[in-house]
Amino acid sequence: MIENFVENLEIGIILMLIGMGVVFSFLYILVLAMRVMSKFVIYLNKFFPEAVPVVEKAGKRSNVAEEEAIAVAIAVAKARG
């Protein structure tokens, strides 16, 4: 009875170590593949750069009426409490 238990325990430990080795190997290969792809994309980006979109900003109003400025100041003061 105890011999069967020890044999099953040995098989379980061996199976666990094999499984952990497979997972570790897969993750290591995955990290290496991601690093290689990253370097490849950086290399390709030198030849095919991404288009940078130009963002147009709305122009500021230079002549704000004095009454509007006072109204905004009052609204901010009321909002802050």
PDB file of N, CA, C and O in Angstrom:
ATOM      1  N   MET A   1       0.824  -1.186   0.000  1.00  0.00           N
ATOM      2  CA  MET A   1       0.000   0.000   0.000  1.00  0.00           C
ATOM      3  C   MET A   1       0.872   1.254   0.000  1.00  0.00           C
ATOM      4  O   MET A   1       0.659   2.151  -0.816  1.00  0.00           O
ATOM      5  N   ILE A   2       1.840   1.328   0.895  1.00  0.00           N
ATOM      6  CA  ILE A   2       2.701   2.518   0.957  1.00  0.00           C
ATOM      7  C   ILE A   2       3.606   2.570  -0.264  1.00  0.00           C
ATOM      8  O   ILE A   2       3.988   3.657  -0.696  1.00  0.00           O
ATOM      9  N   GLU A   3       3.959   1.414  -0.833  1.00  0.00           N
ATOM     10  CA  GLU A   3       4.797   1.386  -2.032  1.00  0.00           C
ATOM     11  C   GLU A   3       4.042   2.015  -3.198  1.00  0.00           C
ATOM     12  O   GLU A   3       4.629   2.742  -3.999  1.00  0.00           O
ATOM     13  N   ASN A   4       2.756   1.741  -3.294  1.00  0.00           N
ATOM     14  CA  ASN A   4       1.922   2.312  -4.355  1.00  0.00           C
ATOM     15  C   ASN A   4       1.833   3.835  -4.198  1.00  0.00           C
ATOM     16  O   ASN A   4       1.869   4.576  -5.181  1.00  0.00           O
ATOM     17  N   PHE A   5       1.717   4.284  -2.947  1.00  0.00           N
ATOM     18  CA  PHE A   5       1.648   5.715  -2.685  1.00  0.00           C
ATOM     19  C   PHE A   5       2.947   6.409  -3.091  1.00  0.00           C
ATOM     20  O   PHE A   5       2.910   7.464  -3.723  1.00  0.00           O
ATOM     21  N   VAL A   6       4.078   5.837  -2.740  1.00  0.00           N
ATOM     22  CA  VAL A   6       5.379   6.427  -3.059  1.00  0.00           C
ATOM     23  C   VAL A   6       5.584   6.448  -4.575  1.00  0.00           C
ATOM     24  O   VAL A   6       6.103   7.419  -5.125  1.00  0.00           O
ATOM     25  N   GLU A   7       5.173   5.370  -5.241  1.00  0.00           N
ATOM     26  CA  GLU A   7       5.315   5.303  -6.703  1.00  0.00           C
ATOM     27  C   GLU A   7       4.451   6.373  -7.378  1.00  0.00           C
ATOM     28  O   GLU A   7       4.902   7.044  -8.306  1.00  0.00           O
ATOM     29  N   ASN A   8       3.217   6.528  -6.912  1.00  0.00           N
ATOM     30  CA  ASN A   8       2.339   7.567  -7.473  1.00  0.00           C
ATOM     31  C   ASN A   8       2.883   8.971  -7.182  1.00  0.00           C
ATOM     32  O   ASN A   8       2.778   9.865  -8.021  1.00  0.00           O
ATOM     33  N   LEU A   9       3.460   9.159  -6.000  1.00  0.00           N
ATOM     34  CA  LEU A   9       4.043  10.452  -5.649  1.00  0.00           C
ATOM     35  C   LEU A   9       5.231  10.772  -6.558  1.00  0.00           C
ATOM     36  O   LEU A   9       5.374  11.908  -7.009  1.00  0.00           O
ATOM     37  N   GLU A  10       6.077   9.788  -6.829  1.00  0.00           N
ATOM     38  CA  GLU A  10       7.219   9.990  -7.726  1.00  0.00           C
ATOM     39  C   GLU A  10       6.753  10.351  -9.135  1.00  0.00           C
ATOM     40  O   GLU A  10       7.303  11.254  -9.765  1.00  0.00           O
ATOM     41  N   ILE A  11       5.743   9.644  -9.622  1.00  0.00           N
ATOM     42  CA  ILE A  11       5.210   9.931 -10.959  1.00  0.00           C
ATOM     43  C   ILE A  11       4.607  11.329 -11.004  1.00  0.00           C
ATOM     44  O   ILE A  11       4.772  12.049 -11.988  1.00  0.00           O
ATOM     45  N   GLY A  12       3.910  11.710  -9.941  1.00  0.00           N
ATOM     46  CA  GLY A  12       3.307  13.039  -9.884  1.00  0.00           C
ATOM     47  C   GLY A  12       4.349  14.144  -9.882  1.00  0.00           C
ATOM     48  O   GLY A  12       4.186  15.160 -10.558  1.00  0.00           O
ATOM     49  N   ILE A  13       5.425  13.946  -9.118  1.00  0.00           N
ATOM     50  CA  ILE A  13       6.484  14.957  -9.063  1.00  0.00           C
ATOM     51  C   ILE A  13       7.189  15.068 -10.410  1.00  0.00           C
ATOM     52  O   ILE A  13       7.491  16.170 -10.867  1.00  0.00           O
ATOM     53  N   ILE A  14       7.450  13.937 -11.040  1.00  0.00           N
ATOM     54  CA  ILE A  14       8.092  13.963 -12.364  1.00  0.00           C
ATOM     55  C   ILE A  14       7.194  14.670 -13.373  1.00  0.00           C
ATOM     56  O   ILE A  14       7.671  15.484 -14.163  1.00  0.00           O
ATOM     57  N   LEU A  15       5.910  14.368 -13.352  1.00  0.00           N
ATOM     58  CA  LEU A  15       4.968  15.007 -14.273  1.00  0.00           C
ATOM     59  C   LEU A  15       4.888  16.510 -14.008  1.00  0.00           C
ATOM     60  O   LEU A  15       4.802  17.302 -14.946  1.00  0.00           O
ATOM     61  N   MET A  16       4.917  16.907 -12.729  1.00  0.00           N
ATOM     62  CA  MET A  16       4.878  18.321 -12.387  1.00  0.00           C
ATOM     63  C   MET A  16       6.128  19.032 -12.898  1.00  0.00           C
ATOM     64  O   MET A  16       6.028  20.126 -13.453  1.00  0.00           O
ATOM     65  N   LEU A  17       7.290  18.436 -12.722  1.00  0.00           N
ATOM     66  CA  LEU A  17       8.530  19.061 -13.186  1.00  0.00           C
ATOM     67  C   LEU A  17       8.565  19.175 -14.706  1.00  0.00           C
ATOM     68  O   LEU A  17       9.024  20.183 -15.243  1.00  0.00           O
ATOM     69  N   ILE A  18       8.087  18.153 -15.395  1.00  0.00           N
ATOM     70  CA  ILE A  18       8.031  18.215 -16.864  1.00  0.00           C
ATOM     71  C   ILE A  18       7.090  19.334 -17.298  1.00  0.00           C
ATOM     72  O   ILE A  18       7.415  20.094 -18.210  1.00  0.00           O
ATOM     73  N   GLY A  19       5.933  19.444 -16.659  1.00  0.00           N
ATOM     74  CA  GLY A  19       4.983  20.499 -17.003  1.00  0.00           C
ATOM     75  C   GLY A  19       5.543  21.881 -16.751  1.00  0.00           C
ATOM     76  O   GLY A  19       5.377  22.781 -17.573  1.00  0.00           O
ATOM     77  N   MET A  20       6.209  22.056 -15.613  1.00  0.00           N
ATOM     78  CA  MET A  20       6.800  23.354 -15.311  1.00  0.00           C
ATOM     79  C   MET A  20       7.910  23.683 -16.306  1.00  0.00           C
ATOM     80  O   MET A  20       8.062  24.839 -16.701  1.00  0.00           O
ATOM     81  N   GLY A  21       8.677  22.690 -16.710  1.00  0.00           N
ATOM     82  CA  GLY A  21       9.731  22.909 -17.703  1.00  0.00           C
ATOM     83  C   GLY A  21       9.158  23.326 -19.048  1.00  0.00           C
ATOM     84  O   GLY A  21       9.709  24.202 -19.715  1.00  0.00           O
ATOM     85  N   VAL A  22       8.052  22.703 -19.450  1.00  0.00           N
ATOM     86  CA  VAL A  22       7.413  23.056 -20.723  1.00  0.00           C
ATOM     87  C   VAL A  22       6.892  24.490 -20.671  1.00  0.00           C
ATOM     88  O   VAL A  22       7.086  25.252 -21.617  1.00  0.00           O
ATOM     89  N   VAL A  23       6.242  24.857 -19.589  1.00  0.00           N
ATOM     90  CA  VAL A  23       5.705  26.217 -19.467  1.00  0.00           C
ATOM     91  C   VAL A  23       6.842  27.235 -19.444  1.00  0.00           C
ATOM     92  O   VAL A  23       6.755  28.258 -20.122  1.00  0.00           O
ATOM     93  N   PHE A  24       7.897  26.983 -18.687  1.00  0.00           N
ATOM     94  CA  PHE A  24       9.029  27.895 -18.629  1.00  0.00           C
ATOM     95  C   PHE A  24       9.668  28.040 -20.008  1.00  0.00           C
ATOM     96  O   PHE A  24      10.010  29.149 -20.419  1.00  0.00           O
ATOM     97  N   SER A  25       9.832  26.935 -20.719  1.00  0.00           N
ATOM     98  CA  SER A  25      10.425  26.989 -22.066  1.00  0.00           C
ATOM     99  C   SER A  25       9.553  27.806 -23.005  1.00  0.00           C
ATOM    100  O   SER A  25      10.061  28.628 -23.768  1.00  0.00           O
ATOM    101  N   PHE A  26       8.257  27.589 -22.955  1.00  0.00           N
ATOM    102  CA  PHE A  26       7.341  28.334 -23.819  1.00  0.00           C
ATOM    103  C   PHE A  26       7.421  29.826 -23.532  1.00  0.00           C
ATOM    104  O   PHE A  26       7.498  30.631 -24.461  1.00  0.00           O
ATOM    105  N   LEU A  27       7.406  30.204 -22.262  1.00  0.00           N
ATOM    106  CA  LEU A  27       7.464  31.618 -21.898  1.00  0.00           C
ATOM    107  C   LEU A  27       8.792  32.243 -22.313  1.00  0.00           C
ATOM    108  O   LEU A  27       8.818  33.392 -22.755  1.00  0.00           O
ATOM    109  N   TYR A  28       9.888  31.510 -22.178  1.00  0.00           N
ATOM    110  CA  TYR A  28      11.198  32.006 -22.585  1.00  0.00           C
ATOM    111  C   TYR A  28      11.236  32.236 -24.094  1.00  0.00           C
ATOM    112  O   TYR A  28      11.738  33.262 -24.553  1.00  0.00           O
ATOM    113  N   ILE A  29      10.711  31.291 -24.863  1.00  0.00           N
ATOM    114  CA  ILE A  29      10.661  31.444 -26.321  1.00  0.00           C
ATOM    115  C   ILE A  29       9.759  32.614 -26.692  1.00  0.00           C
ATOM    116  O   ILE A  29      10.066  33.353 -27.628  1.00  0.00           O
ATOM    117  N   LEU A  30       8.662  32.795 -25.984  1.00  0.00           N
ATOM    118  CA  LEU A  30       7.748  33.908 -26.241  1.00  0.00           C
ATOM    119  C   LEU A  30       8.429  35.255 -26.015  1.00  0.00           C
ATOM    120  O   LEU A  30       8.272  36.173 -26.820  1.00  0.00           O
ATOM    121  N   VAL A  31       9.183  35.376 -24.925  1.00  0.00           N
ATOM    122  CA  VAL A  31       9.895  36.626 -24.640  1.00  0.00           C
ATOM    123  C   VAL A  31      10.945  36.887 -25.710  1.00  0.00           C
ATOM    124  O   VAL A  31      11.080  38.020 -26.173  1.00  0.00           O
ATOM    125  N   LEU A  32      11.682  35.876 -26.107  1.00  0.00           N
ATOM    126  CA  LEU A  32      12.689  36.044 -27.164  1.00  0.00           C
ATOM    127  C   LEU A  32      12.036  36.472 -28.475  1.00  0.00           C
ATOM    128  O   LEU A  32      12.545  37.358 -29.161  1.00  0.00           O
ATOM    129  N   ALA A  33      10.922  35.853 -28.824  1.00  0.00           N
ATOM    130  CA  ALA A  33      10.234  36.201 -30.072  1.00  0.00           C
ATOM    131  C   ALA A  33       9.743  37.647 -30.029  1.00  0.00           C
ATOM    132  O   ALA A  33       9.822  38.354 -31.033  1.00  0.00           O
ATOM    133  N   MET A  34       9.239  38.094 -28.884  1.00  0.00           N
ATOM    134  CA  MET A  34       8.771  39.472 -28.778  1.00  0.00           C
ATOM    135  C   MET A  34       9.929  40.458 -28.907  1.00  0.00           C
ATOM    136  O   MET A  34       9.775  41.508 -29.532  1.00  0.00           O
ATOM    137  N   ARG A  35      11.071  40.141 -28.335  1.00  0.00           N
ATOM    138  CA  ARG A  35      12.234  41.025 -28.465  1.00  0.00           C
ATOM    139  C   ARG A  35      12.704  41.103 -29.912  1.00  0.00           C
ATOM    140  O   ARG A  35      13.026  42.184 -30.405  1.00  0.00           O
ATOM    141  N   VAL A  36      12.743  39.966 -30.591  1.00  0.00           N
ATOM    142  CA  VAL A  36      13.172  39.954 -31.987  1.00  0.00           C
ATOM    143  C   VAL A  36      12.197  40.750 -32.846  1.00  0.00           C
ATOM    144  O   VAL A  36      12.621  41.528 -33.700  1.00  0.00           O
ATOM    145  N   MET A  37      10.894  40.566 -32.632  1.00  0.00           N
ATOM    146  CA  MET A  37       9.902  41.311 -33.408  1.00  0.00           C
ATOM    147  C   MET A  37       9.987  42.806 -33.122  1.00  0.00           C
ATOM    148  O   MET A  37       9.797  43.616 -34.030  1.00  0.00           O
ATOM    149  N   SER A  38      10.267  43.184 -31.881  1.00  0.00           N
ATOM    150  CA  SER A  38      10.395  44.594 -31.535  1.00  0.00           C
ATOM    151  C   SER A  38      11.568  45.220 -32.282  1.00  0.00           C
ATOM    152  O   SER A  38      11.438  46.307 -32.844  1.00  0.00           O
ATOM    153  N   LYS A  39      12.695  44.549 -32.289  1.00  0.00           N
ATOM    154  CA  LYS A  39      13.861  45.060 -33.010  1.00  0.00           C
ATOM    155  C   LYS A  39      13.590  45.119 -34.509  1.00  0.00           C
ATOM    156  O   LYS A  39      14.050  46.042 -35.182  1.00  0.00           O
ATOM    157  N   PHE A  40      12.854  44.154 -35.037  1.00  0.00           N
ATOM    158  CA  PHE A  40      12.516  44.139 -36.464  1.00  0.00           C
ATOM    159  C   PHE A  40      11.605  45.307 -36.825  1.00  0.00           C
ATOM    160  O   PHE A  40      11.780  45.931 -37.872  1.00  0.00           O
ATOM    161  N   VAL A  41      10.636  45.603 -35.967  1.00  0.00           N
ATOM    162  CA  VAL A  41       9.723  46.721 -36.226  1.00  0.00           C
ATOM    163  C   VAL A  41      10.476  48.047 -36.143  1.00  0.00           C
ATOM    164  O   VAL A  41      10.228  48.948 -36.943  1.00  0.00           O
ATOM    165  N   ILE A  42      11.391  48.175 -35.183  1.00  0.00           N
ATOM    166  CA  ILE A  42      12.194  49.391 -35.090  1.00  0.00           C
ATOM    167  C   ILE A  42      13.034  49.553 -36.351  1.00  0.00           C
ATOM    168  O   ILE A  42      13.175  50.663 -36.863  1.00  0.00           O
ATOM    169  N   TYR A  43      13.584  48.473 -36.847  1.00  0.00           N
ATOM    170  CA  TYR A  43      14.373  48.507 -38.083  1.00  0.00           C
ATOM    171  C   TYR A  43      13.501  48.916 -39.266  1.00  0.00           C
ATOM    172  O   TYR A  43      13.913  49.744 -40.079  1.00  0.00           O
ATOM    173  N   LEU A  44      12.307  48.348 -39.371  1.00  0.00           N
ATOM    174  CA  LEU A  44      11.414  48.697 -40.480  1.00  0.00           C
ATOM    175  C   LEU A  44      10.904  50.132 -40.381  1.00  0.00           C
ATOM    176  O   LEU A  44      10.627  50.764 -41.401  1.00  0.00           O
ATOM    177  N   ASN A  45      10.781  50.643 -39.168  1.00  0.00           N
ATOM    178  CA  ASN A  45      10.275  51.997 -38.979  1.00  0.00           C
ATOM    179  C   ASN A  45      11.235  53.037 -39.552  1.00  0.00           C
ATOM    180  O   ASN A  45      10.818  54.154 -39.856  1.00  0.00           O
ATOM    181  N   LYS A  46      12.514  52.689 -39.704  1.00  0.00           N
ATOM    182  CA  LYS A  46      13.463  53.603 -40.325  1.00  0.00           C
ATOM    183  C   LYS A  46      13.154  53.784 -41.807  1.00  0.00           C
ATOM    184  O   LYS A  46      13.359  54.867 -42.355  1.00  0.00           O
ATOM    185  N   PHE A  47      12.665  52.738 -42.457  1.00  0.00           N
ATOM    186  CA  PHE A  47      12.371  52.790 -43.882  1.00  0.00           C
ATOM    187  C   PHE A  47      10.937  53.213 -44.174  1.00  0.00           C
ATOM    188  O   PHE A  47      10.671  53.861 -45.186  1.00  0.00           O
ATOM    189  N   PHE A  48      10.019  52.850 -43.297  1.00  0.00           N
ATOM    190  CA  PHE A  48       8.603  53.171 -43.467  1.00  0.00           C
ATOM    191  C   PHE A  48       8.091  53.884 -42.219  1.00  0.00           C
ATOM    192  O   PHE A  48       7.381  53.283 -41.413  1.00  0.00           O
ATOM    193  N   PRO A  49       8.444  55.158 -42.050  1.00  0.00           N
ATOM    194  CA  PRO A  49       8.010  55.855 -40.828  1.00  0.00           C
ATOM    195  C   PRO A  49       6.507  56.060 -40.820  1.00  0.00           C
ATOM    196  O   PRO A  49       5.864  56.174 -41.863  1.00  0.00           O
ATOM    197  N   GLU A  50       5.972  56.102 -39.616  1.00  0.00           N
ATOM    198  CA  GLU A  50       4.538  56.317 -39.458  1.00  0.00           C
ATOM    199  C   GLU A  50       4.211  57.780 -39.701  1.00  0.00           C
ATOM    200  O   GLU A  50       4.975  58.669 -39.326  1.00  0.00           O
ATOM    201  N   ALA A  51       3.081  58.018 -40.326  1.00  0.00           N
ATOM    202  CA  ALA A  51       2.654  59.391 -40.567  1.00  0.00           C
ATOM    203  C   ALA A  51       2.153  59.993 -39.257  1.00  0.00           C
ATOM    204  O   ALA A  51       1.309  59.412 -38.575  1.00  0.00           O
ATOM    205  N   VAL A  52       2.678  61.144 -38.924  1.00  0.00           N
ATOM    206  CA  VAL A  52       2.278  61.821 -37.694  1.00  0.00           C
ATOM    207  C   VAL A  52       1.174  62.800 -38.039  1.00  0.00           C
ATOM    208  O   VAL A  52       1.392  63.725 -38.823  1.00  0.00           O
ATOM    209  N   PRO A  53      -0.016  62.614 -37.466  1.00  0.00           N
ATOM    210  CA  PRO A  53      -1.115  63.530 -37.800  1.00  0.00           C
ATOM    211  C   PRO A  53      -0.857  64.924 -37.229  1.00  0.00           C
ATOM    212  O   PRO A  53      -0.381  65.079 -36.104  1.00  0.00           O
ATOM    213  N   VAL A  54      -1.185  65.927 -38.034  1.00  0.00           N
ATOM    214  CA  VAL A  54      -1.022  67.312 -37.603  1.00  0.00           C
ATOM    215  C   VAL A  54      -2.322  67.764 -36.946  1.00  0.00           C
ATOM    216  O   VAL A  54      -3.395  67.698 -37.545  1.00  0.00           O
ATOM    217  N   VAL A  55      -2.206  68.217 -35.717  1.00  0.00           N
ATOM    218  CA  VAL A  55      -3.375  68.654 -34.969  1.00  0.00           C
ATOM    219  C   VAL A  55      -3.419  70.176 -35.024  1.00  0.00           C
ATOM    220  O   VAL A  55      -2.487  70.864 -34.606  1.00  0.00           O
ATOM    221  N   GLU A  56      -4.518  70.672 -35.545  1.00  0.00           N
ATOM    222  CA  GLU A  56      -4.672  72.120 -35.614  1.00  0.00           C
ATOM    223  C   GLU A  56      -5.365  72.596 -34.346  1.00  0.00           C
ATOM    224  O   GLU A  56      -6.418  72.086 -33.965  1.00  0.00           O
ATOM    225  N   LYS A  57      -4.757  73.575 -33.706  1.00  0.00           N
ATOM    226  CA  LYS A  57      -5.325  74.110 -32.477  1.00  0.00           C
ATOM    227  C   LYS A  57      -6.219  75.291 -32.818  1.00  0.00           C
ATOM    228  O   LYS A  57      -5.945  76.062 -33.738  1.00  0.00           O
ATOM    229  N   ALA A  58      -7.266  75.407 -32.069  1.00  0.00           N
ATOM    230  CA  ALA A  58      -8.163  76.543 -32.263  1.00  0.00           C
ATOM    231  C   ALA A  58      -7.452  77.811 -31.818  1.00  0.00           C
ATOM    232  O   ALA A  58      -6.785  77.832 -30.784  1.00  0.00           O
ATOM    233  N   GLY A  59      -7.597  78.851 -32.598  1.00  0.00           N
ATOM    234  CA  GLY A  59      -6.941  80.107 -32.279  1.00  0.00           C
ATOM    235  C   GLY A  59      -7.576  80.786 -31.081  1.00  0.00           C
ATOM    236  O   GLY A  59      -8.786  80.692 -30.873  1.00  0.00           O
ATOM    237  N   LYS A  60      -6.773  81.457 -30.309  1.00  0.00           N
ATOM    238  CA  LYS A  60      -7.289  82.174 -29.147  1.00  0.00           C
ATOM    239  C   LYS A  60      -7.883  83.503 -29.600  1.00  0.00           C
ATOM    240  O   LYS A  60      -7.402  84.144 -30.535  1.00  0.00           O
ATOM    241  N   ARG A  61      -8.922  83.881 -28.916  1.00  0.00           N
ATOM    242  CA  ARG A  61      -9.512  85.187 -29.201  1.00  0.00           C
ATOM    243  C   ARG A  61      -8.679  86.241 -28.490  1.00  0.00           C
ATOM    244  O   ARG A  61      -8.490  86.186 -27.275  1.00  0.00           O
ATOM    245  N   SER A  62      -8.191  87.188 -29.249  1.00  0.00           N
ATOM    246  CA  SER A  62      -7.313  88.182 -28.645  1.00  0.00           C
ATOM    247  C   SER A  62      -8.081  89.354 -28.049  1.00  0.00           C
ATOM    248  O   SER A  62      -7.578  90.014 -27.140  1.00  0.00           O
ATOM    249  N   ASN A  63      -9.284  89.628 -28.538  1.00  0.00           N
ATOM    250  CA  ASN A  63     -10.031  90.778 -28.029  1.00  0.00           C
ATOM    251  C   ASN A  63     -11.312  90.304 -27.355  1.00  0.00           C
ATOM    252  O   ASN A  63     -12.396  90.345 -27.935  1.00  0.00           O
ATOM    253  N   VAL A  64     -11.155  89.854 -26.113  1.00  0.00           N
ATOM    254  CA  VAL A  64     -12.294  89.403 -25.328  1.00  0.00           C
ATOM    255  C   VAL A  64     -12.901  90.647 -24.673  1.00  0.00           C
ATOM    256  O   VAL A  64     -12.204  91.504 -24.130  1.00  0.00           O
ATOM    257  N   ALA A  65     -14.189  90.701 -24.749  1.00  0.00           N
ATOM    258  CA  ALA A  65     -14.862  91.860 -24.159  1.00  0.00           C
ATOM    259  C   ALA A  65     -14.681  91.869 -22.654  1.00  0.00           C
ATOM    260  O   ALA A  65     -14.626  90.817 -22.016  1.00  0.00           O
ATOM    261  N   GLU A  66     -14.590  93.040 -22.104  1.00  0.00           N
ATOM    262  CA  GLU A  66     -14.362  93.173 -20.673  1.00  0.00           C
ATOM    263  C   GLU A  66     -15.512  92.586 -19.870  1.00  0.00           C
ATOM    264  O   GLU A  66     -15.301  92.028 -18.793  1.00  0.00           O
ATOM    265  N   GLU A  67     -16.722  92.708 -20.387  1.00  0.00           N
ATOM    266  CA  GLU A  67     -17.887  92.175 -19.683  1.00  0.00           C
ATOM    267  C   GLU A  67     -17.847  90.649 -19.639  1.00  0.00           C
ATOM    268  O   GLU A  67     -18.239  90.047 -18.639  1.00  0.00           O
ATOM    269  N   GLU A  68     -17.371  90.017 -20.727  1.00  0.00           N
ATOM    270  CA  GLU A  68     -17.254  88.553 -20.742  1.00  0.00           C
ATOM    271  C   GLU A  68     -16.215  88.102 -19.733  1.00  0.00           C
ATOM    272  O   GLU A  68     -16.427  87.107 -19.039  1.00  0.00           O
ATOM    273  N   ALA A  69     -15.121  88.793 -19.635  1.00  0.00           N
ATOM    274  CA  ALA A  69     -14.071  88.443 -18.681  1.00  0.00           C
ATOM    275  C   ALA A  69     -14.583  88.552 -17.254  1.00  0.00           C
ATOM    276  O   ALA A  69     -14.279  87.710 -16.410  1.00  0.00           O
ATOM    277  N   ILE A  70     -15.357  89.589 -16.991  1.00  0.00           N
ATOM    278  CA  ILE A  70     -15.919  89.748 -15.645  1.00  0.00           C
ATOM    279  C   ILE A  70     -16.907  88.627 -15.349  1.00  0.00           C
ATOM    280  O   ILE A  70     -16.929  88.099 -14.238  1.00  0.00           O
ATOM    281  N   ALA A  71     -17.725  88.260 -16.334  1.00  0.00           N
ATOM    282  CA  ALA A  71     -18.707  87.191 -16.144  1.00  0.00           C
ATOM    283  C   ALA A  71     -18.008  85.847 -15.882  1.00  0.00           C
ATOM    284  O   ALA A  71     -18.453  85.061 -15.045  1.00  0.00           O
ATOM    285  N   VAL A  72     -16.930  85.600 -16.594  1.00  0.00           N
ATOM    286  CA  VAL A  72     -16.184  84.352 -16.384  1.00  0.00           C
ATOM    287  C   VAL A  72     -15.558  84.347 -15.002  1.00  0.00           C
ATOM    288  O   VAL A  72     -15.586  83.324 -14.318  1.00  0.00           O
ATOM    289  N   ALA A  73     -14.999  85.455 -14.583  1.00  0.00           N
ATOM    290  CA  ALA A  73     -14.380  85.535 -13.259  1.00  0.00           C
ATOM    291  C   ALA A  73     -15.409  85.304 -12.163  1.00  0.00           C
ATOM    292  O   ALA A  73     -15.120  84.627 -11.175  1.00  0.00           O
ATOM    293  N   ILE A  74     -16.598  85.855 -12.325  1.00  0.00           N
ATOM    294  CA  ILE A  74     -17.661  85.661 -11.324  1.00  0.00           C
ATOM    295  C   ILE A  74     -18.094  84.197 -11.295  1.00  0.00           C
ATOM    296  O   ILE A  74     -18.300  83.632 -10.221  1.00  0.00           O
ATOM    297  N   ALA A  75     -18.234  83.578 -12.475  1.00  0.00           N
ATOM    298  CA  ALA A  75     -18.638  82.166 -12.538  1.00  0.00           C
ATOM    299  C   ALA A  75     -17.596  81.272 -11.873  1.00  0.00           C
ATOM    300  O   ALA A  75     -17.948  80.327 -11.168  1.00  0.00           O
ATOM    301  N   VAL A  76     -16.324  81.563 -12.093  1.00  0.00           N
ATOM    302  CA  VAL A  76     -15.265  80.753 -11.482  1.00  0.00           C
ATOM    303  C   VAL A  76     -15.280  80.931  -9.971  1.00  0.00           C
ATOM    304  O   VAL A  76     -15.115  79.964  -9.228  1.00  0.00           O
ATOM    305  N   ALA A  77     -15.475  82.146  -9.518  1.00  0.00           N
ATOM    306  CA  ALA A  77     -15.505  82.402  -8.076  1.00  0.00           C
ATOM    307  C   ALA A  77     -16.674  81.676  -7.426  1.00  0.00           C
ATOM    308  O   ALA A  77     -16.521  81.133  -6.333  1.00  0.00           O
ATOM    309  N   LYS A  78     -17.847  81.653  -8.074  1.00  0.00           N
ATOM    310  CA  LYS A  78     -18.997  80.948  -7.512  1.00  0.00           C
ATOM    311  C   LYS A  78     -18.787  79.429  -7.532  1.00  0.00           C
ATOM    312  O   LYS A  78     -19.210  78.719  -6.620  1.00  0.00           O
ATOM    313  N   ALA A  79     -18.124  78.945  -8.595  1.00  0.00           N
ATOM    314  CA  ALA A  79     -17.903  77.501  -8.702  1.00  0.00           C
ATOM    315  C   ALA A  79     -16.944  77.009  -7.624  1.00  0.00           C
ATOM    316  O   ALA A  79     -17.101  75.902  -7.109  1.00  0.00           O
ATOM    317  N   ARG A  80     -15.967  77.814  -7.287  1.00  0.00           N
ATOM    318  CA  ARG A  80     -14.994  77.419  -6.260  1.00  0.00           C
ATOM    319  C   ARG A  80     -15.548  77.530  -4.855  1.00  0.00           C
ATOM    320  O   ARG A  80     -15.038  76.905  -3.925  1.00  0.00           O
ATOM    321  N   GLY A  81     -16.584  78.320  -4.706  1.00  0.00           N
ATOM    322  CA  GLY A  81     -17.255  78.397  -3.416  1.00  0.00           C
ATOM    323  C   GLY A  81     -16.801  79.517  -2.622  1.00  0.00           C
ATOM    324  O   GLY A  81     -17.278  79.715  -1.504  1.00  0.00           O
TER     325      GLY A  81
END
